[in-house]
Each structure stands twice: as C-alpha cells, then as structure tokens.
Amino acid sequence: MSDPQITLTLAVASLAGLAMLIVAALNGWRGWLQLKSQELRLASEPAPTPSAGARIEIADLKERIRKLEAIAAGVDL
C-alpha cells in the first residue's frame, strides 16, 4: 500500500464520493426549504368557506351513512 498511485486514486475516489454526497444533501435541503415555503404560503391564505349546497350534500351523506350503520347493526329505524 505504499504505492503513491494507489493512494492518490483512493484519495480522488473518496473526494468524488464526498462531493456526490454533499450535492445530494444540498439538493435535499433546497427541496425541504421549498416545501416549507409552500406550506407557509398555503397556511397564510384563508380557507375557502364551503357553499350552502356543499354543506347540504355533506349533511345528506352523513344521514345516509347513519342509516346504513343502523341497518348493519340491525336497528330498525
């Protein structure tokens, strides 16, 4: 292992591997920052209120689910 060419090759390969790891970590960090930025932007926007028609439809679906659960439980409505 005293051959300088082997030592130099190992050093260059190690440096290249370290550089690839650093680039991958930097890309991950930038992606995480972009995700958090989008989350903050979405959190600052007010949530849209559902329309009356949508609320009625949801209430109807809840009632139908309640009836189906009663039928499954054997309860006579």
C-alpha positions in Angstrom: 0.0 0.0 0.0 3.0 2.2 -0.3 2.4 2.9 -4.0 1.7 6.6 -4.4 -0.6 6.0 -7.4 -2.9 3.7 -5.3 -3.0 6.3 -2.6 -3.8 9.1 -5.0 -6.5 7.0 -6.7 -8.2 6.3 -3.3 -8.0 9.9 -2.3 -9.6 11.1 -5.6 -12.3 8.5 -5.4 -13.0 9.4 -1.8 -13.2 13.1 -2.7 -15.5 12.4 -5.6 -17.8 10.3 -3.4 -17.9 13.0 -0.7 -18.7 15.6 -3.4 -21.6 13.5 -4.6 -22.9 13.2 -1.1 -22.7 16.9 -0.5 -24.5 17.7 -3.7 -27.3 15.2 -2.9 -27.6 16.7 0.6 -27.7 20.2 -0.8 -30.5 19.3 -3.2 -32.5 17.7 -0.4 -32.0 20.7 1.8 -33.2 23.0 -1.0 -36.2 20.8 -1.6 -37.1 20.8 2.1 -36.9 24.6 2.2 -39.1 24.9 -0.9 -41.7 22.5 0.7 -41.7 24.6 4.0 -42.0 27.8 2.0 -45.1 26.4 0.2 -46.6 25.2 3.4 -46.2 28.7 4.9 -47.7 30.3 1.8 -50.7 27.9 2.0 -51.2 28.4 5.7 -51.3 32.2 5.3 -54.1 32.0 2.7 -57.6 31.9 4.2 -59.5 28.7 3.7 -62.5 28.9 1.4 -65.8 28.5 3.0 -68.0 25.7 1.6 -71.1 26.7 -0.2 -74.6 26.0 1.1 -75.1 23.3 -1.5 -71.9 21.5 -0.4 -72.9 21.7 3.3 -76.4 20.2 2.4 -74.8 17.4 0.4 -72.4 16.6 3.2 -75.3 16.5 5.7 -77.2 14.2 3.4 -74.2 11.9 3.1 -73.8 11.8 6.9 -77.5 10.9 7.2 -77.2 8.1 4.7 -74.2 6.7 6.5 -76.0 6.8 9.8 -78.9 4.9 8.2 -76.6 2.3 6.7 -74.8 1.8 10.0 -78.2 1.3 11.7 -79.1 -1.3 9.2 -75.8 -3.1 9.6 -76.3 -3.1 13.4 -79.8 -4.5 13.0 -81.6 -1.5 14.4 -85.0 -0.8 13.0 -85.5 2.9 12.1 
